[in-house]
């Protein structure tokens, strides 16, 4: 028997089947009206939060106008259906309703209904719908729809005769519905019929492990692979892995998460093993309607993960794009490697990278993958990403060259090459060429548009930069790093009020986002605040955050706290300067921070000497001095412009 993964919510003796929209008490199905079930689902998904009446009316009666009295009747019917558990729905006068129970959410494998069960369930559903038409006259006559993801059934002549006789006992409307149901069976696998509107934006959510036998690297790797492969189709906009990676941690339902990401649909699923096989269950959900528009399960022997990946990505692509073009078929047919073990090692390395475990182990797994398949481009790309953020750029460049040689469609390779050319070689013409090529290959990549926006910012092409960053944010609406860099762009343009407003918005989302806090120091200084007081606040926050993350390390912040309380700017300046001078013994890149202090205090000669040292050390953020307003003190100095010339700026 074919199976699907159902989503359940449990509280007390009640079990809500969110997939099939059914309510059970102690295992017995309750005869609840469809809109009553929808009301419960909205309340349960927002447990312990106030759900206002407008939200409920919109969610439950999407396509009909209904007055508040209809909602009150619905809540009354729901409380009656739930019995004792009905007390868990709290009414807040003039505000809305709140569901106060502790909810247990689960995902379980369940069989599709056999044909006789389908008939009986449809009879019950029709009876309930008929009752709803009578009891809620304020709502228009509901339309009856049949989902196209039910299981296909082979019916013998004898069975058809039995079912035909049973149909005689059903109302005429039921016969019409069932006729439509059987008609749909012939077209259920036709992807053209699954959605009422085209799906342009999609988020592929990380697969949930249903047991402990599936390595997390495989679940994350398969998710990342789906995102990467679907992202190659320029007709689709696929949210990057960085946008979806925290889905399982945030405990939000898929539809709410999809709404935050501003997508048309979400693809979610589960993964589990049994014996020596792996099964992946997927379902596509329309974010606007909350309806499941497609589902399927895929099964393969555990050692053949490549075949599983190919089958899944091919099926999903055909579902979303309906009819593939010739070049899209070629993209699907191309496999990164034919060596399953090499792919497994790559997935483990990739998982460590995605978890920010940038250590030797990550590199070791990439190298193991290449030992098994020297023509596998993705591990080379992984190695390049590892070294691109260090000062050992030769290894990154060699790996990039090999990755591009093996797979010229790998847009990440061109993007990373542009990054290296910008920040390590100050090769601006080369960087623009590389990033332009990356956009050509992957026009829907938020990362590429973001990095191109950074490039344009450094070059002082602010209007173009803003367009690119806004495009990047459109492609990845929750990316705090893009929001922050866009705010910094307004700072470069001397629009300090807007820059501060945008940074505050980022910190409202995540108060610990250090990059936004760091930029806020500069912005507030340009708006009249003391740089050293603002910087001391930032340093204090940063040290406390580090202490909470690494409690074994102790940082003495008492001196900074004391000076901050006294608002002693000069003493804080001296404290910061002495700290940076100590750091220079181990990190020459601190010269740039030291030069910034001297620029702010107007000590031009000290500033230029420190800036020369920072240039010699190729401090990572050196190119930004070309546009950062903090360097206005020395911008007219010949020595400053000579440094810009040597950076090809």
Secondary structure as a PSIPRED ss2 file (coil, helix, strand):
# PSIPRED VFORMAT (PSIPRED V4.0)

   1 X C   1.000  0.000  0.000
   2 X C   1.000  0.000  0.000
   3 X E   0.000  0.000  1.000
   4 X E   0.000  0.000  1.000
   5 X E   0.000  0.000  1.000
   6 X E   0.000  0.000  1.000
   7 X E   0.000  0.000  1.000
   8 X E   0.000  0.000  1.000
   9 X E   0.000  0.000  1.000
  10 X E   0.000  0.000  1.000
  11 X E   0.000  0.000  1.000
  12 X C   1.000  0.000  0.000
  13 X C   1.000  0.000  0.000
  14 X E   0.000  0.000  1.000
  15 X E   0.000  0.000  1.000
  16 X E   0.000  0.000  1.000
  17 X E   0.000  0.000  1.000
  18 X C   1.000  0.000  0.000
  19 X C   1.000  0.000  0.000
  20 X C   1.000  0.000  0.000
  21 X C   1.000  0.000  0.000
  22 X E   0.000  0.000  1.000
  23 X E   0.000  0.000  1.000
  24 X E   0.000  0.000  1.000
  25 X E   0.000  0.000  1.000
  26 X C   1.000  0.000  0.000
  27 X C   1.000  0.000  0.000
  28 X E   0.000  0.000  1.000
  29 X E   0.000  0.000  1.000
  30 X C   1.000  0.000  0.000
  31 X C   1.000  0.000  0.000
  32 X C   1.000  0.000  0.000
  33 X C   1.000  0.000  0.000
  34 X H   0.000  1.000  0.000
  35 X H   0.000  1.000  0.000
  36 X H   0.000  1.000  0.000
  37 X H   0.000  1.000  0.000
  38 X H   0.000  1.000  0.000
  39 X H   0.000  1.000  0.000
  40 X H   0.000  1.000  0.000
  41 X H   0.000  1.000  0.000
  42 X H   0.000  1.000  0.000
  43 X H   0.000  1.000  0.000
  44 X H   0.000  1.000  0.000
  45 X H   0.000  1.000  0.000
  46 X C   1.000  0.000  0.000
  47 X C   1.000  0.000  0.000
  48 X C   1.000  0.000  0.000
  49 X C   1.000  0.000  0.000
  50 X E   0.000  0.000  1.000
  51 X E   0.000  0.000  1.000
  52 X E   0.000  0.000  1.000
  53 X H   0.000  1.000  0.000
  54 X H   0.000  1.000  0.000
  55 X H   0.000  1.000  0.000
  56 X H   0.000  1.000  0.000
  57 X H   0.000  1.000  0.000
  58 X H   0.000  1.000  0.000
  59 X H   0.000  1.000  0.000
  60 X H   0.000  1.000  0.000
  61 X C   1.000  0.000  0.000
  62 X C   1.000  0.000  0.000
  63 X C   1.000  0.000  0.000
  64 X C   1.000  0.000  0.000
  65 X C   1.000  0.000  0.000
  66 X C   1.000  0.000  0.000
  67 X C   1.000  0.000  0.000
  68 X H   0.000  1.000  0.000
  69 X H   0.000  1.000  0.000
  70 X H   0.000  1.000  0.000
  71 X H   0.000  1.000  0.000
  72 X H   0.000  1.000  0.000
  73 X H   0.000  1.000  0.000
  74 X H   0.000  1.000  0.000
  75 X H   0.000  1.000  0.000
  76 X H   0.000  1.000  0.000
  77 X H   0.000  1.000  0.000
  78 X H   0.000  1.000  0.000
  79 X H   0.000  1.000  0.000
  80 X H   0.000  1.000  0.000
  81 X H   0.000  1.000  0.000
  82 X H   0.000  1.000  0.000
  83 X H   0.000  1.000  0.000
  84 X H   0.000  1.000  0.000
  85 X H   0.000  1.000  0.000
  86 X H   0.000  1.000  0.000
  87 X H   0.000  1.000  0.000
  88 X H   0.000  1.000  0.000
  89 X E   0.000  0.000  1.000
  90 X E   0.000  0.000  1.000
  91 X E   0.000  0.000  1.000
  92 X E   0.000  0.000  1.000
  93 X C   1.000  0.000  0.000
  94 X C   1.000  0.000  0.000
  95 X C   1.000  0.000  0.000
  96 X E   0.000  0.000  1.000
  97 X E   0.000  0.000  1.000
  98 X E   0.000  0.000  1.000
  99 X E   0.000  0.000  1.000
 100 X C   1.000  0.000  0.000
 101 X C   1.000  0.000  0.000
 102 X C   1.000  0.000  0.000
 103 X C   1.000  0.000  0.000
 104 X E   0.000  0.000  1.000
 105 X E   0.000  0.000  1.000
 106 X E   0.000  0.000  1.000
 107 X E   0.000  0.000  1.000
 108 X E   0.000  0.000  1.000
 109 X E   0.000  0.000  1.000
 110 X E   0.000  0.000  1.000
 111 X E   0.000  0.000  1.000
 112 X C   1.000  0.000  0.000
 113 X C   1.000  0.000  0.000
 114 X C   1.000  0.000  0.000
 115 X H   0.000  1.000  0.000
 116 X H   0.000  1.000  0.000
 117 X H   0.000  1.000  0.000
 118 X H   0.000  1.000  0.000
 119 X H   0.000  1.000  0.000
 120 X H   0.000  1.000  0.000
 121 X H   0.000  1.000  0.000
 122 X H   0.000  1.000  0.000
 123 X H   0.000  1.000  0.000
 124 X H   0.000  1.000  0.000
 125 X H   0.000  1.000  0.000
 126 X H   0.000  1.000  0.000
 127 X H   0.000  1.000  0.000
 128 X H   0.000  1.000  0.000
 129 X H   0.000  1.000  0.000
 130 X H   0.000  1.000  0.000
 131 X H   0.000  1.000  0.000
 132 X H   0.000  1.000  0.000
 133 X H   0.000  1.000  0.000
 134 X H   0.000  1.000  0.000
 135 X H   0.000  1.000  0.000
 136 X C   1.000  0.000  0.000
 137 X C   1.000  0.000  0.000
 138 X C   1.000  0.000  0.000
 139 X C   1.000  0.000  0.000
 140 X C   1.000  0.000  0.000
 141 X C   1.000  0.000  0.000
 142 X C   1.000  0.000  0.000
 143 X C   1.000  0.000  0.000
 144 X C   1.000  0.000  0.000
 145 X C   1.000  0.000  0.000
 146 X C   1.000  0.000  0.000
 147 X C   1.000  0.000  0.000
 148 X C   1.000  0.000  0.000
 149 X C   1.000  0.000  0.000
 150 X C   1.000  0.000  0.000
 151 X C   1.000  0.000  0.000
 152 X C   1.000  0.000  0.000
 153 X C   1.000  0.000  0.000
 154 X C   1.000  0.000  0.000
 155 X C   1.000  0.000  0.000
 156 X C   1.000  0.000  0.000
 157 X H   0.000  1.000  0.000
 158 X H   0.000  1.000  0.000
 159 X H   0.000  1.000  0.000
 160 X H   0.000  1.000  0.000
 161 X H   0.000  1.000  0.000
 162 X H   0.000  1.000  0.000
 163 X H   0.000  1.000  0.000
 164 X H   0.000  1.000  0.000
 165 X H   0.000  1.000  0.000
 166 X H   0.000  1.000  0.000
 167 X H   0.000  1.000  0.000
 168 X C   1.000  0.000  0.000
 169 X C   1.000  0.000  0.000
 170 X C   1.000  0.000  0.000
 171 X C   1.000  0.000  0.000
 172 X H   0.000  1.000  0.000
 173 X H   0.000  1.000  0.000
 174 X H   0.000  1.000  0.000
 175 X H   0.000  1.000  0.000
 176 X H   0.000  1.000  0.000
 177 X H   0.000  1.000  0.000
 178 X H   0.000  1.000  0.000
 179 X H   0.000  1.000  0.000
 180 X H   0.000  1.000  0.000
 181 X H   0.000  1.000  0.000
 182 X H   0.000  1.000  0.000
 183 X H   0.000  1.000  0.000
 184 X H   0.000  1.000  0.000
 185 X H   0.000  1.000  0.000
 186 X C   1.000  0.000  0.000
 187 X C   1.000  0.000  0.000
 188 X C   1.000  0.000  0.000
 189 X C   1.000  0.000  0.000
 190 X C   1.000  0.000  0.000
 191 X H   0.000  1.000  0.000
 192 X H   0.000  1.000  0.000
 193 X H   0.000  1.000  0.000
 194 X C   1.000  0.000  0.000
 195 X C   1.000  0.000  0.000
 196 X C   1.000  0.000  0.000
 197 X C   1.000  0.000  0.000
 198 X C   1.000  0.000  0.000
 199 X C   1.000  0.000  0.000
 200 X C   1.000  0.000  0.000
 201 X E   0.000  0.000  1.000
 202 X E   0.000  0.000  1.000
 203 X E   0.000  0.000  1.000
 204 X E   0.000  0.000  1.000
 205 X C   1.000  0.000  0.000
 206 X C   1.000  0.000  0.000
 207 X C   1.000  0.000  0.000
 208 X E   0.000  0.000  1.000
 209 X E   0.000  0.000  1.000
 210 X C   1.000  0.000  0.000
 211 X C   1.000  0.000  0.000
 212 X C   1.000  0.000  0.000
 213 X C   1.000  0.000  0.000
 214 X C   1.000  0.000  0.000
 215 X C   1.000  0.000  0.000
 216 X H   0.000  1.000  0.000
 217 X H   0.000  1.000  0.000
 218 X H   0.000  1.000  0.000
 219 X H   0.000  1.000  0.000
 220 X H   0.000  1.000  0.000
 221 X H   0.000  1.000  0.000
 222 X H   0.000  1.000  0.000
 223 X H   0.000  1.000  0.000
 224 X H   0.000  1.000  0.000
 225 X H   0.000  1.000  0.000
 226 X H   0.000  1.000  0.000
 227 X H   0.000  1.000  0.000
 228 X H   0.000  1.000  0.000
 229 X H   0.000  1.000  0.000
 230 X H   0.000  1.000  0.000
 231 X C   1.000  0.000  0.000
 232 X C   1.000  0.000  0.000
 233 X C   1.000  0.000  0.000
 234 X C   1.000  0.000  0.000
 235 X C   1.000  0.000  0.000
 236 X C   1.000  0.000  0.000
 237 X E   0.000  0.000  1.000
 238 X E   0.000  0.000  1.000
 239 X C   1.000  0.000  0.000
 240 X C   1.000  0.000  0.000
 241 X H   0.000  1.000  0.000
 242 X H   0.000  1.000  0.000
 243 X H   0.000  1.000  0.000
 244 X H   0.000  1.000  0.000
 245 X C   1.000  0.000  0.000
 246 X C   1.000  0.000  0.000
 247 X H   0.000  1.000  0.000
 248 X H   0.000  1.000  0.000
 249 X H   0.000  1.000  0.000
 250 X H   0.000  1.000  0.000
 251 X C   1.000  0.000  0.000
 252 X C   1.000  0.000  0.000
 253 X C   1.000  0.000  0.000
 254 X H   0.000  1.000  0.000
 255 X H   0.000  1.000  0.000
 256 X H   0.000  1.000  0.000
 257 X H   0.000  1.000  0.000
 258 X H   0.000  1.000  0.000
 259 X H   0.000  1.000  0.000
 260 X H   0.000  1.000  0.000
 261 X C   1.000  0.000  0.000
 262 X C   1.000  0.000  0.000
 263 X C   1.000  0.000  0.000
 264 X C   1.000  0.000  0.000
 265 X E   0.000  0.000  1.000
 266 X E   0.000  0.000  1.000
 267 X E   0.000  0.000  1.000
 268 X E   0.000  0.000  1.000
 269 X E   0.000  0.000  1.000
 270 X E   0.000  0.000  1.000
 271 X E   0.000  0.000  1.000
 272 X E   0.000  0.000  1.000
 273 X E   0.000  0.000  1.000
 274 X E   0.000  0.000  1.000
 275 X C   1.000  0.000  0.000
 276 X C   1.000  0.000  0.000
 277 X E   0.000  0.000  1.000
 278 X E   0.000  0.000  1.000
 279 X E   0.000  0.000  1.000
 280 X E   0.000  0.000  1.000
 281 X E   0.000  0.000  1.000
 282 X E   0.000  0.000  1.000
 283 X E   0.000  0.000  1.000
 284 X E   0.000  0.000  1.000
 285 X E   0.000  0.000  1.000
 286 X E   0.000  0.000  1.000
 287 X C   1.000  0.000  0.000
 288 X C   1.000  0.000  0.000
 289 X C   1.000  0.000  0.000
 290 X C   1.000  0.000  0.000
 291 X C   1.000  0.000  0.000
 292 X E   0.000  0.000  1.000
 293 X E   0.000  0.000  1.000
 294 X E   0.000  0.000  1.000
 295 X E   0.000  0.000  1.000
 296 X E   0.000  0.000  1.000
 297 X E   0.000  0.000  1.000
 298 X E   0.000  0.000  1.000
 299 X E   0.000  0.000  1.000
 300 X E   0.000  0.000  1.000
 301 X E   0.000  0.000  1.000
 302 X C   1.000  0.000  0.000
 303 X C   1.000  0.000  0.000
 304 X C   1.000  0.000  0.000
 305 X H   0.000  1.000  0.000
 306 X H   0.000  1.000  0.000
 307 X H   0.000  1.000  0.000
 308 X H   0.000  1.000  0.000
 309 X H   0.000  1.000  0.000
 310 X H   0.000  1.000  0.000
 311 X H   0.000  1.000  0.000
 312 X H   0.000  1.000  0.000
 313 X H   0.000  1.000  0.000
 314 X H   0.000  1.000  0.000
 315 X H   0.000  1.000  0.000
 316 X H   0.000  1.000  0.000
 317 X H   0.000  1.000  0.000
 318 X H   0.000  1.000  0.000
 319 X H   0.000  1.000  0.000
 320 X H   0.000  1.000  0.000
 321 X H   0.000  1.000  0.000
 322 X C   1.000  0.000  0.000
 323 X C   1.000  0.000  0.000
 324 X C   1.000  0.000  0.000
 325 X C   1.000  0.000  0.000
 326 X H   0.000  1.000  0.000
 327 X H   0.000  1.000  0.000
 328 X H   0.000  1.000  0.000
 329 X H   0.000  1.000  0.000
 330 X H   0.000  1.000  0.000
 331 X H   0.000  1.000  0.000
 332 X H   0.000  1.000  0.000
 333 X H   0.000  1.000  0.000
 334 X C   1.000  0.000  0.000
 335 X C   1.000  0.000  0.000
 336 X C   1.000  0.000  0.000
 337 X C   1.000  0.000  0.000
 338 X C   1.000  0.000  0.000
 339 X C   1.000  0.000  0.000
 340 X H   0.000  1.000  0.000
 341 X H   0.000  1.000  0.000
 342 X H   0.000  1.000  0.000
 343 X H   0.000  1.000  0.000
 344 X H   0.000  1.000  0.000
 345 X H   0.000  1.000  0.000
 346 X H   0.000  1.000  0.000
 347 X H   0.000  1.000  0.000
 348 X H   0.000  1.000  0.000
 349 X H   0.000  1.000  0.000
 350 X H   0.000  1.000  0.000
 351 X H   0.000  1.000  0.000
 352 X H   0.000  1.000  0.000
 353 X H   0.000  1.000  0.000
 354 X H   0.000  1.000  0.000
 355 X C   1.000  0.000  0.000
 356 X C   1.000  0.000  0.000
 357 X C   1.000  0.000  0.000
 358 X C   1.000  0.000  0.000
 359 X C   1.000  0.000  0.000
 360 X H   0.000  1.000  0.000
 361 X H   0.000  1.000  0.000
 362 X H   0.000  1.000  0.000
 363 X H   0.000  1.000  0.000
 364 X H   0.000  1.000  0.000
 365 X H   0.000  1.000  0.000
 366 X H   0.000  1.000  0.000
 367 X H   0.000  1.000  0.000
 368 X H   0.000  1.000  0.000
 369 X H   0.000  1.000  0.000
 370 X H   0.000  1.000  0.000
 371 X H   0.000  1.000  0.000
 372 X H   0.000  1.000  0.000
 373 X C   1.000  0.000  0.000
 374 X C   1.000  0.000  0.000
 375 X C   1.000  0.000  0.000
 376 X C   1.000  0.000  0.000
 377 X H   0.000  1.000  0.000
 378 X H   0.000  1.000  0.000
 379 X H   0.000  1.000  0.000
 380 X H   0.000  1.000  0.000
 381 X H   0.000  1.000  0.000
 382 X H   0.000  1.000  0.000
 383 X H   0.000  1.000  0.000
 384 X H   0.000  1.000  0.000
 385 X H   0.000  1.000  0.000
 386 X H   0.000  1.000  0.000
 387 X H   0.000  1.000  0.000
 388 X H   0.000  1.000  0.000
 389 X C   1.000  0.000  0.000
 390 X C   1.000  0.000  0.000
 391 X C   1.000  0.000  0.000
 392 X C   1.000  0.000  0.000
 393 X H   0.000  1.000  0.000
 394 X H   0.000  1.000  0.000
 395 X H   0.000  1.000  0.000
 396 X H   0.000  1.000  0.000
 397 X H   0.000  1.000  0.000
 398 X H   0.000  1.000  0.000
 399 X H   0.000  1.000  0.000
 400 X H   0.000  1.000  0.000
 401 X H   0.000  1.000  0.000
 402 X H   0.000  1.000  0.000
 403 X H   0.000  1.000  0.000
 404 X H   0.000  1.000  0.000
 405 X H   0.000  1.000  0.000
 406 X H   0.000  1.000  0.000
 407 X C   1.000  0.000  0.000
 408 X C   1.000  0.000  0.000
 409 X C   1.000  0.000  0.000
 410 X C   1.000  0.000  0.000
 411 X H   0.000  1.000  0.000
 412 X H   0.000  1.000  0.000
 413 X H   0.000  1.000  0.000
 414 X H   0.000  1.000  0.000
 415 X H   0.000  1.000  0.000
 416 X H   0.000  1.000  0.000
 417 X H   0.000  1.000  0.000
 418 X H   0.000  1.000  0.000
 419 X H   0.000  1.000  0.000
 420 X H   0.000  1.000  0.000
 421 X H   0.000  1.000  0.000
 422 X H   0.000  1.000  0.000
 423 X H   0.000  1.000  0.000
 424 X C   1.000  0.000  0.000
 425 X C   1.000  0.000  0.000
 426 X C   1.000  0.000  0.000
 427 X C   1.000  0.000  0.000
 428 X H   0.000  1.000  0.000
 429 X H   0.000  1.000  0.000
 430 X H   0.000  1.000  0.000
 431 X H   0.000  1.000  0.000
 432 X H   0.000  1.000  0.000
 433 X H   0.000  1.000  0.000
 434 X H   0.000  1.000  0.000
 435 X H   0.000  1.000  0.000
 436 X H   0.000  1.000  0.000
 437 X H   0.000  1.000  0.000
 438 X H   0.000  1.000  0.000
 439 X H   0.000  1.000  0.000
 440 X H   0.000  1.000  0.000
 441 X H   0.000  1.000  0.000
 442 X C   1.000  0.000  0.000
 443 X C   1.000  0.000  0.000
 444 X C   1.000  0.000  0.000
 445 X C   1.000  0.000  0.000
 446 X H   0.000  1.000  0.000
 447 X H   0.000  1.000  0.000
 448 X H   0.000  1.000  0.000
 449 X H   0.000  1.000  0.000
 450 X H   0.000  1.000  0.000
 451 X H   0.000  1.000  0.000
 452 X H   0.000  1.000  0.000
 453 X H   0.000  1.000  0.000
 454 X H   0.000  1.000  0.000
 455 X H   0.000  1.000  0.000
 456 X H   0.000  1.000  0.000
 457 X H   0.000  1.000  0.000
 458 X H   0.000  1.000  0.000
 459 X C   1.000  0.000  0.000
 460 X C   1.000  0.000  0.000
 461 X C   1.000  0.000  0.000
 462 X H   0.000  1.000  0.000
 463 X H   0.000  1.000  0.000
 464 X H   0.000  1.000  0.000
 465 X H   0.000  1.000  0.000
 466 X H   0.000  1.000  0.000
 467 X H   0.000  1.000  0.000
 468 X H   0.000  1.000  0.000
 469 X H   0.000  1.000  0.000
 470 X H   0.000  1.000  0.000
 471 X H   0.000  1.000  0.000
 472 X H   0.000  1.000  0.000
 473 X H   0.000  1.000  0.000
 474 X H   0.000  1.000  0.000
 475 X H   0.000  1.000  0.000
 476 X C   1.000  0.000  0.000
 477 X C   1.000  0.000  0.000
 478 X C   1.000  0.000  0.000
 479 X C   1.000  0.000  0.000
 480 X H   0.000  1.000  0.000
 481 X H   0.000  1.000  0.000
 482 X H   0.000  1.000  0.000
 483 X H   0.000  1.000  0.000
 484 X H   0.000  1.000  0.000
 485 X H   0.000  1.000  0.000
 486 X H   0.000  1.000  0.000
 487 X H   0.000  1.000  0.000
 488 X H   0.000  1.000  0.000
 489 X H   0.000  1.000  0.000
 490 X H   0.000  1.000  0.000
 491 X H   0.000  1.000  0.000
 492 X H   0.000  1.000  0.000
 493 X C   1.000  0.000  0.000
 494 X C   1.000  0.000  0.000
 495 X C   1.000  0.000  0.000
 496 X H   0.000  1.000  0.000
 497 X H   0.000  1.000  0.000
 498 X H   0.000  1.000  0.000
 499 X H   0.000  1.000  0.000
 500 X H   0.000  1.000  0.000
 501 X H   0.000  1.000  0.000
 502 X H   0.000  1.000  0.000
 503 X H   0.000  1.000  0.000
 504 X H   0.000  1.000  0.000
 505 X H   0.000  1.000  0.000
 506 X H   0.000  1.000  0.000
 507 X H   0.000  1.000  0.000
 508 X H   0.000  1.000  0.000
 509 X H   0.000  1.000  0.000
 510 X C   1.000  0.000  0.000
 511 X C   1.000  0.000  0.000
 512 X C   1.000  0.000  0.000
 513 X C   1.000  0.000  0.000
 514 X H   0.000  1.000  0.000
 515 X H   0.000  1.000  0.000
 516 X H   0.000  1.000  0.000
 517 X H   0.000  1.000  0.000
 518 X H   0.000  1.000  0.000
 519 X H   0.000  1.000  0.000
 520 X H   0.000  1.000  0.000
 521 X H   0.000  1.000  0.000
 522 X H   0.000  1.000  0.000
 523 X H   0.000  1.000  0.000
 524 X H   0.000  1.000  0.000
 525 X H   0.000  1.000  0.000
 526 X H   0.000  1.000  0.000
 527 X C   1.000  0.000  0.000
 528 X C   1.000  0.000  0.000
 529 X C   1.000  0.000  0.000
 530 X C   1.000  0.000  0.000
 531 X H   0.000  1.000  0.000
 532 X H   0.000  1.000  0.000
 533 X H   0.000  1.000  0.000
 534 X H   0.000  1.000  0.000
 535 X H   0.000  1.000  0.000
 536 X H   0.000  1.000  0.000
 537 X H   0.000  1.000  0.000
 538 X H   0.000  1.000  0.000
 539 X H   0.000  1.000  0.000
 540 X H   0.000  1.000  0.000
 541 X H   0.000  1.000  0.000
 542 X H   0.000  1.000  0.000
 543 X H   0.000  1.000  0.000
 544 X H   0.000  1.000  0.000
 545 X H   0.000  1.000  0.000
 546 X H   0.000  1.000  0.000
 547 X H   0.000  1.000  0.000
 548 X H   0.000  1.000  0.000
 549 X H   0.000  1.000  0.000
 550 X C   1.000  0.000  0.000
 551 X C   1.000  0.000  0.000
 552 X C   1.000  0.000  0.000
 553 X C   1.000  0.000  0.000
 554 X C   1.000  0.000  0.000
 555 X C   1.000  0.000  0.000
 556 X C   1.000  0.000  0.000
 557 X C   1.000  0.000  0.000
 558 X H   0.000  1.000  0.000
 559 X H   0.000  1.000  0.000
 560 X H   0.000  1.000  0.000
 561 X H   0.000  1.000  0.000
 562 X H   0.000  1.000  0.000
 563 X H   0.000  1.000  0.000
 564 X H   0.000  1.000  0.000
 565 X H   0.000  1.000  0.000
 566 X H   0.000  1.000  0.000
 567 X C   1.000  0.000  0.000
 568 X C   1.000  0.000  0.000
 569 X H   0.000  1.000  0.000
 570 X H   0.000  1.000  0.000
 571 X H   0.000  1.000  0.000
 572 X H   0.000  1.000  0.000
 573 X H   0.000  1.000  0.000
 574 X H   0.000  1.000  0.000
 575 X H   0.000  1.000  0.000
 576 X H   0.000  1.000  0.000
 577 X H   0.000  1.000  0.000
 578 X H   0.000  1.000  0.000
 579 X H   0.000  1.000  0.000
 580 X H   0.000  1.000  0.000
 581 X H   0.000  1.000  0.000
 582 X H   0.000  1.000  0.000
 583 X H   0.000  1.000  0.000
 584 X C   1.000  0.000  0.000
 585 X C   1.000  0.000  0.000
 586 X C   1.000  0.000  0.000
 587 X C   1.000  0.000  0.000
 588 X C   1.000  0.000  0.000
 589 X C   1.000  0.000  0.000
 590 X H   0.000  1.000  0.000
 591 X H   0.000  1.000  0.000
 592 X H   0.000  1.000  0.000
 593 X H   0.000  1.000  0.000
 594 X H   0.000  1.000  0.000
 595 X H   0.000  1.000  0.000
 596 X H   0.000  1.000  0.000
 597 X H   0.000  1.000  0.000
 598 X H   0.000  1.000  0.000
 599 X H   0.000  1.000  0.000
 600 X H   0.000  1.000  0.000
 601 X H   0.000  1.000  0.000
 602 X C   1.000  0.000  0.000
 603 X C   1.000  0.000  0.000
 604 X H   0.000  1.000  0.000
 605 X H   0.000  1.000  0.000
 606 X H   0.000  1.000  0.000
 607 X H   0.000  1.000  0.000
 608 X H   0.000  1.000  0.000
 609 X H   0.000  1.000  0.000
 610 X H   0.000  1.000  0.000
 611 X H   0.000  1.000  0.000
 612 X H   0.000  1.000  0.000
 613 X H   0.000  1.000  0.000
 614 X H   0.000  1.000  0.000
 615 X H   0.000  1.000  0.000
 616 X H   0.000  1.000  0.000
 617 X C   1.000  0.000  0.000
 618 X C   1.000  0.000  0.000
 619 X C   1.000  0.000  0.000
 620 X C   1.000  0.000  0.000
 621 X C   1.000  0.000  0.000
 622 X H   0.000  1.000  0.000
 623 X H   0.000  1.000  0.000
 624 X H   0.000  1.000  0.000
 625 X H   0.000  1.000  0.000
 626 X H   0.000  1.000  0.000
 627 X C   1.000  0.000  0.000
 628 X C   1.000  0.000  0.000
 629 X H   0.000  1.000  0.000
 630 X H   0.000  1.000  0.000
 631 X H   0.000  1.000  0.000
 632 X C   1.000  0.000  0.000
 633 X C   1.000  0.000  0.000
 634 X C   1.000  0.000  0.000
 635 X C   1.000  0.000  0.000
 636 X C   1.000  0.000  0.000
 637 X C   1.000  0.000  0.000
 638 X H   0.000  1.000  0.000
 639 X H   0.000  1.000  0.000
 640 X H   0.000  1.000  0.000
 641 X H   0.000  1.000  0.000
 642 X H   0.000  1.000  0.000
 643 X H   0.000  1.000  0.000
 644 X H   0.000  1.000  0.000
 645 X H   0.000  1.000  0.000
 646 X H   0.000  1.000  0.000
 647 X C   1.000  0.000  0.000
 648 X C   1.000  0.000  0.000
 649 X C   1.000  0.000  0.000
